[in-house]
């Protein structure tokens, strides 16, 4: 029907929502940031840090440390240690130990043990054990095992092994190795290395390095760096940046966000 349209219209039940104002906070102007942030940071941070920290550290720390610590340590510690400790230890300890201990042990202990112990054990123990024990065990079971295996093994294997292997190994290998290898190595290698290497290294390297390198570095590098670099940087850089950059930026931002009326 004309004039009476069906359906719901604007003002009948639900009201149409009115558009609302949204306030968009603009960032601080570029000129404000440039005046109160970039220029102060450059003037009161980067230039003072470069002038009062990097240049003094390079001149009064790195160059003196290189000249008065690294070069003397190399010349008066590493080179003498190499010449008077490592080379003598190699010549008078490792080579004699190899020639007069390891080679004799190999020739007069390991080879005889192999020839006069392991081979006889194999020939006169393992083969008979296999022939006279394992095969009879398999064939005749427990009573034959006791009669024909354990007693023969004890008589013909354990006793001969003890008499002809363990006792000779102890007498002709372990005792000579102890007397002619371990005691000489201790007397002619470890004691000389301790006396002529470790003690001189401690006396003529570690103590001089501590006295003439670490203490001067602490006195003439770390303390001056702290006094003439870190403290001035804190006073002439961090405090001005805080006062002339961070505080103005904070005040400006606080005013923009909280005190101005909405647009």
Secondary structure as UniProt FT lines:
FT   TURN            2..3
FT   TURN            10..12
FT   HELIX           30..33
FT   HELIX           34..38
FT   HELIX           39..41
FT   HELIX           42..46
FT   HELIX           47..49
FT   HELIX           50..54
FT   HELIX           55..57
FT   HELIX           58..62
FT   HELIX           63..65
FT   HELIX           66..70
FT   HELIX           71..73
FT   HELIX           74..78
FT   HELIX           79..81
FT   HELIX           82..86
FT   HELIX           87..89
FT   HELIX           90..94
FT   HELIX           95..97
FT   HELIX           98..102
FT   HELIX           103..105
FT   HELIX           106..110
FT   HELIX           111..113
FT   HELIX           114..118
FT   HELIX           119..121
FT   HELIX           122..126
FT   HELIX           127..129
FT   HELIX           130..134
FT   HELIX           135..145
FT   HELIX           146..150
FT   HELIX           151..153
FT   HELIX           154..158
FT   HELIX           159..161
FT   HELIX           162..166
FT   HELIX           167..169
FT   HELIX           170..174
FT   HELIX           175..177
FT   HELIX           178..182
FT   HELIX           183..185
FT   HELIX           186..190
FT   HELIX           191..193
FT   HELIX           194..198
FT   HELIX           199..201
FT   HELIX           202..206
FT   HELIX           207..209
FT   HELIX           210..214
FT   HELIX           215..217
FT   HELIX           218..222
FT   HELIX           223..225
FT   HELIX           226..230
FT   HELIX           231..233
FT   HELIX           234..238
FT   HELIX           239..241
FT   HELIX           242..246
FT   HELIX           247..254
FT   HELIX           255..259
//
